[in-house]
Amino acid sequence: MKKTASILGLLLTSTMTFAQEASVPSTTFGGSADLYYKYDFSGLSPNGKTSFTYAHNSFELGMVSIEASHSRAKGTVFVDLGFGNRDKEFTYNDNSSSFMIKQLYFTYQFSERFKLVAGSFTTHIGYELLDAVDNKNYSMSYAFTNGPFFNTGLKVQYTLGKFSLMAGLSNPTDFKTALEAGSDQKTVIGQLAYTSTSESLYFNLTSGSANPASSVNKTQFDIVASKTINDKFSLGFNGTYSIIKEDTASSNDENWFALVGYASYAAKENLRLAYRLEYFDAKKAAIALPAMGESNIVGNTLSLNYKTGNLTIIPEIRVDLSSEAIFWNTATNPSNSNAYLLMAMTYSF
């Protein structure tokens, strides 16, 4: 009887302790920062056509991110604030009073498998992420630059083992409010995903109002895949196809696509080599993407990642080749190529 009573007492105490711990609020903080120096061989600024690295021969502050989350019971709030040129470009449609909010969303966990997310969150489209600390190449791809940046709305996600399904509805792409967009039309988003410890595969979709939201609709199909070959070598792939439709003039309907491959090799525990090869085809997107000039582009980016603690130093060389002269050799000489060296630093905390 004593032994039985002791076991029951232990079980009751454990249950009460677990219940208390489960109800205790949980708060976490984190963030990152980055900067870079770039030397463009043309001597011009700007000359490149991708996000965040326009300056030539200048030390540039990228972005400081401050993140906080708070959870209690089934509810969570996540706040992600950004300060710097990188964030201003990311939230290019926002006014000065809201530009610092990169993400702000609430999560309600109905069960272990099913949850609802409402607020403003970064796009599910593409392989690369906004915060430099999350990428192995510091400069961005053409696919990232010309794809959606974020959505503001709600989405639901159902997870079953290694598979998950997400569907949602948001304001026009890259707008935090319908008032700024000048349109109350909505964008549909979706994702079907498979993830495991060594590989992942995502099928992504976005379709609806884009910038300018009053007249342009964009549908984008996107595939993202990654595979860890061994402890040293991993591969990634992003294939994306965008259809742009003009409500007022069907003659302005256009499309573009990109194929991007990523390879990463860890020479040492703190030393990694990352290569990105991209084919970007904008031949049928001269109106939607005027800076591309009906061209197709092959982008080559080679980056070295040296880590010491939370600091990563990234020397990088990039050479982009275009079918049209969309770059510049000098202020008066158009060119079919662009090349530069870059040195970046990222830090996570």
Helices and strands as residue ranges (DSSP letters): H 2-23, E 26-40, E 58-72, E 75-83, H 85-90, E 101-109, E 114-122, G 132-134, H 142-146, E 150-160, E 163-170, H 178-181, E 187-195, E 199-209, E 216-228, E 233-246, G 250-252, E 254-268, E 271-281, G 290-292, E 296-308, E 311-322, E 327-330, E 333-335, E 337-348
